[in-house]
Amino acid sequence: MTITMIGIDIAKSVFHLHAINHLGRQVKRKKLRRDQLLQFLAQLPACKIAMEACGSSHHWAREIQQLGHEVLLISPQYVTPFRLGNKNDYNDAQAIAEAASRPQMRFVAVKSIEQQSILMLHRMRERVVKQRTALVNQVRGLLAEFGFVLPRGIHKFRTTIPYLLEDAEINLTVMARESFASLYDEFLFLDQQINQIESRIKSISEQSSTCKKLDEIQGIGELAATALYASIGDATLFKNGRHLSAFLGLVPRHDGSGDKNTLKGISKRGNGYVRTLLIHGARSVLRHSINKSDPFSLWANSLRERRGFNKACIAIANKLARYAWVVMSKNEDYIKLSA
């Protein structure tokens, strides 16, 4: 029978395939090595190829698309309910094929090489920022052991440590001063790495027309603009702005039974990194909207008075995501939207 769908459980070296026909019945099961996968798929008529959206899935999706097949990427949490029996590679491939056959299944957009390159910069920056934060916290703890409480904040740390190292009246041994000096040099090195990565991200943002339009939205800077562009890519895959907000975990979590539905805090699903950037941007917008009289600022201020600062930040981040969807899907300028 004709193969209409193939579920592939991808791995580093060995791939397991589960092929089904239009009735959902198994047609073929096969195990292939890494160098055999594309050769095997190239011999098949065009069909749907389903995989979990995990490590290397976007690479294989691009390669398989070049063979004329339609590639469907599914989030792993949507595959688990369709697995029958014990977890093994063949059962995983069968579950992927079964999940991809569902008419209401949601799929992940295949990322281009450019998008993955941009996301790599963001992941590098995120790692270095975490290292810098851990270093600052360690130095603050060590200084507390010597009876000195360092003010909070990266800027305070950057300006206070040199003063401590030069102040002879502070009771520090030569060994302690050398250790703190070494830690401060490490801090400056991490600072330099972050600045270099952010400079590359800024250059990318200036070269992309989509990122330029996203950058015009208040609360969305170069970091958030490039992260949105690389993480989402084709915004038309989302039905509307609320679907994008739900994808980023910026909508309430529903908990209901019978006729009683309860709205709780945000779901925090999807891309946590982009959600964090949008919330940081919303926090900045809310802080600077106190003395403004434009409609957006008036709405934000009234929301803060009614619901508090933190909930207002989430609501603004939700609105920023919706603005971003309109800009990316309809290629409109933010100035027209806010007019």
C-alpha positions as CSV (number, residue, x, y, z in Angstrom):
1,M,0.0,0.0,0.0
2,T,1.0,3.6,-0.5
3,I,2.8,5.3,2.4
4,T,1.1,8.5,3.4
5,M,2.9,9.2,6.7
6,I,6.2,8.2,8.3
7,G,7.1,8.8,11.9
8,I,10.8,8.9,12.6
9,D,12.4,8.6,16.0
10,I,15.7,10.5,15.4
11,A,18.9,9.9,17.3
12,K,22.6,10.4,16.9
13,S,23.4,7.3,14.9
14,V,20.3,5.0,14.6
15,F,16.9,6.1,13.3
16,H,13.6,4.1,13.6
17,L,10.8,4.6,11.1
18,H,7.1,3.7,11.3
19,A,5.2,4.1,8.0
20,I,1.4,4.1,7.8
21,N,-1.2,4.4,5.0
22,H,-4.2,6.6,4.6
23,L,-6.2,4.3,7.0
24,G,-3.6,4.6,9.7
25,R,-2.4,1.1,9.4
26,Q,1.2,0.1,9.6
27,V,2.9,-0.5,6.2
28,K,6.6,-0.7,7.1
29,R,8.9,-0.6,10.1
30,K,12.6,0.0,9.5
31,K,15.8,0.8,11.3
32,L,18.4,2.9,9.5
33,R,21.8,4.3,10.2
34,R,22.5,8.0,10.0
35,D,24.1,7.7,6.5
36,Q,21.2,5.6,5.2
37,L,18.2,7.9,6.1
38,L,18.2,10.3,3.3
39,Q,19.0,7.6,0.7
40,F,16.0,5.6,1.8
41,L,13.6,8.6,1.9
42,A,14.8,9.8,-1.6
43,Q,13.5,6.5,-3.1
44,L,9.9,7.1,-1.7
45,P,7.1,9.0,-3.3
46,A,6.3,12.4,-1.7
47,C,4.6,11.9,1.7
48,K,4.4,13.4,5.2
49,I,7.4,12.9,7.5
50,A,6.8,13.5,11.2
51,M,9.5,14.0,13.8
52,E,9.7,15.3,17.4
53,A,11.0,18.8,17.7
54,C,14.2,18.0,19.5
55,G,18.0,18.1,18.9
56,S,19.0,18.1,15.2
57,S,15.3,17.9,14.1
58,H,15.4,21.2,12.2
59,H,18.6,20.0,10.4
60,W,16.9,16.8,9.3
61,A,13.7,18.7,8.4
62,R,15.5,21.0,6.0
63,E,17.3,18.0,4.4
64,I,14.1,16.0,4.0
65,Q,12.2,19.0,2.6
66,Q,14.7,19.1,-0.2
67,L,13.7,15.6,-1.2
68,G,10.1,16.8,-1.8
69,H,8.5,15.5,1.4
70,E,6.3,17.5,3.7
71,V,7.9,17.6,7.2
72,L,5.9,17.9,10.4
73,L,7.6,18.7,13.7
74,I,5.7,18.0,16.9
75,S,6.5,19.1,20.4
76,P,7.5,16.0,22.5
77,Q,4.8,16.6,25.1
78,Y,2.1,16.2,22.4
79,V,3.6,12.8,21.4
80,T,3.6,11.1,24.8
81,P,-0.2,10.5,25.1
82,F,-0.1,8.5,21.8
83,R,2.6,6.0,22.9
84,L,1.3,2.5,23.5
85,G,3.1,0.0,25.6
86,N,6.6,0.4,26.9
87,K,8.9,3.2,25.7
88,N,11.2,2.1,23.0
89,D,12.3,3.5,19.6
90,Y,9.7,1.7,17.5
91,N,6.9,2.7,19.8
92,D,8.1,6.2,19.8
93,A,8.1,6.3,16.0
94,Q,4.6,4.9,16.0
95,A,3.4,7.5,18.5
96,I,4.9,10.3,16.4
97,A,3.1,9.0,13.3
98,E,-0.2,8.7,15.2
99,A,0.1,12.2,16.7
100,A,0.9,13.8,13.4
101,S,-2.2,12.2,11.9
102,R,-4.5,14.0,14.3
103,P,-6.4,16.9,12.5
104,Q,-6.1,19.3,15.4
105,M,-2.4,18.6,16.1
106,R,-0.1,21.7,16.5
107,F,3.2,21.7,14.7
108,V,6.5,23.5,15.1
109,A,7.8,25.6,12.2
110,V,11.0,24.4,10.7
111,K,13.8,26.9,11.4
112,S,16.2,28.1,8.8
113,I,19.9,28.1,9.2
114,E,19.8,31.9,9.7
115,Q,17.3,31.6,12.5
116,Q,19.3,28.9,14.3
117,S,22.5,31.0,13.9
118,I,20.7,33.9,15.6
119,L,19.4,31.7,18.4
120,M,22.9,30.4,18.9
121,L,24.1,33.9,19.7
122,H,21.2,34.3,22.2
123,R,22.0,31.0,23.9
124,M,25.7,32.1,24.2
125,R,24.7,35.4,25.7
126,E,22.3,33.7,28.1
127,R,25.0,31.3,29.3
128,V,27.6,34.1,29.9
129,V,25.0,36.3,31.7
130,K,24.3,33.4,34.1
131,Q,28.0,32.9,34.6
132,R,28.4,36.6,35.4
133,T,25.5,36.6,37.8
134,A,26.8,33.6,39.6
135,L,30.2,35.3,39.9
136,V,28.8,38.4,41.3
137,N,26.7,36.5,43.9
138,Q,29.8,34.5,44.9
139,V,31.8,37.7,45.4
140,R,29.0,39.3,47.4
141,G,28.9,36.3,49.7
142,L,32.7,36.3,50.1
143,L,32.7,40.0,51.0
144,A,30.0,39.4,53.5
145,E,32.4,37.0,55.3
146,F,34.8,40.0,55.7
147,G,32.1,42.2,57.1
148,F,31.4,44.3,53.9
149,V,27.9,44.3,52.4
150,L,28.1,45.1,48.7
151,P,25.2,47.1,47.1
152,R,23.0,45.2,44.8
153,G,23.2,45.5,41.0
154,I,25.8,44.9,38.3
155,H,26.6,48.6,38.0
156,K,27.3,48.9,41.7
157,F,29.5,45.8,41.6
158,R,31.4,47.2,38.6
159,T,32.2,50.5,40.4
160,T,32.6,49.3,44.0
161,I,35.1,46.5,43.7
162,P,38.0,48.6,42.4
163,Y,37.4,51.0,45.3
164,L,37.6,48.1,47.8
165,L,40.8,46.8,46.2
166,E,42.5,50.2,46.5
167,D,41.2,51.1,50.0
168,A,44.0,50.3,52.4
169,E,41.9,50.9,55.5
170,I,39.6,47.9,54.7
171,N,40.8,44.9,56.7
172,L,41.7,42.5,53.9
173,T,44.8,40.3,53.7
174,V,47.0,40.3,50.7
175,M,45.7,36.9,49.7
176,A,42.1,38.1,49.9
177,R,42.9,41.2,47.8
178,E,44.6,39.1,45.1
179,S,41.6,36.7,45.1
180,F,39.1,39.5,44.7
181,A,41.2,41.1,42.0
182,S,41.3,37.8,40.1
183,L,37.5,37.5,40.4
184,Y,37.0,41.1,39.2
185,D,39.2,40.4,36.2
186,E,37.0,37.4,35.4
187,F,34.0,39.6,35.8
188,L,35.4,42.1,33.3
189,F,36.2,39.3,30.8
190,L,32.6,38.1,31.0
191,D,31.4,41.7,30.6
192,Q,33.5,41.9,27.4
193,Q,32.0,38.7,26.1
194,I,28.5,39.9,26.6
195,N,29.2,43.2,24.9
196,Q,30.7,41.5,21.9
197,I,27.7,39.1,21.5
198,E,25.2,42.0,21.9
199,S,27.2,44.0,19.3
200,R,26.7,41.1,16.9
201,I,23.0,40.8,17.7
202,K,22.7,44.6,17.1
203,S,24.3,44.3,13.7
204,I,21.9,41.5,12.8
205,S,18.9,43.5,13.9
206,E,20.0,46.5,11.8
207,Q,20.3,44.3,8.7
208,S,16.9,42.7,9.0
209,S,13.8,44.6,7.9
210,T,11.5,42.5,10.2
211,C,13.8,43.1,13.2
212,K,13.8,46.9,12.5
213,K,10.0,47.0,12.5
214,L,9.9,44.9,15.8
215,D,12.4,47.3,17.3
216,E,10.0,50.2,16.8
217,I,7.6,48.6,19.3
218,Q,8.1,50.2,22.7
219,G,9.4,47.6,25.1
220,I,10.9,45.5,22.3
221,G,14.6,46.2,21.8
222,E,17.2,44.6,19.6
223,L,17.5,41.5,21.8
224,A,13.8,40.8,21.9
225,A,13.3,41.6,18.2
226,T,16.0,39.2,17.0
227,A,14.8,36.5,19.5
228,L,11.2,36.8,18.3
229,Y,12.3,36.7,14.6
230,A,14.6,33.7,15.2
231,S,12.2,31.7,17.5
232,I,9.0,32.3,15.6
233,G,10.0,32.9,12.0
234,D,6.7,32.6,10.1
235,A,4.1,34.3,12.3
236,T,1.3,33.4,9.9
237,L,1.4,29.9,11.4
238,F,-0.4,31.5,14.4
239,K,-4.1,32.2,13.9
240,N,-3.9,35.5,15.7
241,G,-1.9,37.5,18.3
242,R,-3.5,35.6,21.2
243,H,-2.2,32.3,19.8
244,L,1.3,33.7,19.8
245,S,0.9,35.0,23.4
246,A,-0.3,31.5,24.4
247,F,2.7,30.0,22.6
248,L,4.9,32.2,24.7
249,G,3.1,31.3,27.9
250,L,1.7,34.8,28.5
251,V,-2.0,33.8,28.9
252,P,-3.8,32.5,32.0
253,R,-3.7,28.9,32.8
254,H,-7.2,27.3,32.8
255,D,-8.3,24.8,35.5
256,G,-11.9,23.7,35.3
257,S,-14.3,20.8,35.8
258,G,-17.9,20.7,34.8
259,D,-19.3,24.2,34.5
260,K,-16.7,25.8,36.8
261,N,-13.6,27.2,35.1
262,T,-10.8,28.9,37.1
263,L,-8.2,31.2,35.6
264,K,-4.9,31.0,37.4
265,G,-1.4,32.5,36.7
266,I,0.2,32.5,33.3
267,S,0.8,29.1,31.8
268,K,4.6,29.7,31.3
269,R,4.5,27.3,28.3
270,G,6.6,27.6,25.2
271,N,9.7,29.7,24.8
272,G,10.7,30.9,28.3
273,Y,13.7,33.0,27.0
274,V,11.5,35.2,24.7
275,R,8.9,35.4,27.4
276,T,11.5,36.7,29.8
277,L,12.7,39.4,27.3
278,L,9.1,40.6,26.7
279,I,8.4,40.8,30.5
280,H,11.6,42.8,31.0
281,G,10.6,45.1,28.2
282,A,7.1,45.5,29.7
283,R,8.6,46.3,33.1
284,S,10.6,49.1,31.4
285,V,7.6,50.4,29.6
286,L,5.5,50.5,32.8
287,R,8.2,52.4,34.7
288,H,8.5,55.1,32.0
289,S,4.7,55.5,31.4
290,I,4.0,57.3,34.7
291,N,4.2,60.9,33.3
292,K,3.0,60.1,29.8
293,S,-0.5,60.8,28.4
294,D,-0.6,58.7,25.2
295,P,-3.4,56.0,25.2
296,F,-1.0,53.1,25.7
297,S,0.6,54.7,28.8
298,L,-2.8,55.7,30.2
299,W,-4.0,52.1,29.8
300,A,-0.8,50.8,31.5
301,N,-1.1,53.2,34.4
302,S,-4.7,52.4,35.0
303,L,-3.9,48.7,34.9
304,R,-1.1,49.1,37.4
305,E,-3.5,50.9,39.8
306,R,-6.2,48.3,39.5
307,R,-4.1,45.1,39.4
308,G,-0.6,45.9,40.7
309,F,2.8,46.3,39.1
310,N,3.6,42.6,38.4
311,K,0.2,41.7,36.8
312,A,0.4,44.9,34.7
313,C,3.8,43.8,33.4
314,I,2.4,40.5,32.3
315,A,-0.6,42.2,30.6
316,I,1.8,44.6,28.8
317,A,4.0,41.7,27.7
318,N,0.9,40.0,26.3
319,K,0.1,43.1,24.3
320,L,3.6,43.4,23.0
321,A,3.5,39.9,21.7
322,R,0.2,40.7,19.9
323,Y,1.8,43.8,18.4
324,A,4.7,41.6,17.3
325,W,2.4,39.1,15.6
326,V,0.7,41.9,13.6
327,V,4.1,43.3,12.5
328,M,5.5,39.9,11.6
329,S,2.4,38.4,10.0
330,K,1.0,41.4,8.1
331,N,4.2,43.3,7.6
332,E,2.8,46.5,9.1
333,D,4.6,49.2,10.9
334,Y,4.1,49.7,14.7
335,I,3.6,53.4,14.1
336,K,0.4,52.7,12.1
337,L,-0.8,50.3,14.8
338,S,-0.3,52.9,17.6
339,A,-1.8,55.8,15.7
